[in-house]
């Protein structure tokens, strides 16, 4: 039986992703800053996290994959962290 998606998302966001990409607050500050330049309007880190969740939702609508659910849970956790 596979691991629960919430457990997997927690492990990923606490370990591997943090090691690979650094602190999520810094990462989403950077994403928001770059998107703000691209879209020529202020984008917040919270909006960036929501947009990443939206991306995973559209992918799930196209093809049902467990990974999409894990990533949605992971981005929800990151969204909560960056808003603390």
Secondary structure, DSSP 8 states (H G I E B T S, - for coil): ----HHHHHHHHHHTHHHHHH--HHHHHHHHHHHHHHHHTS---HHHHHHHHHHHHHHHHHHS--HHHHHHHHHHHHHHHHHT-
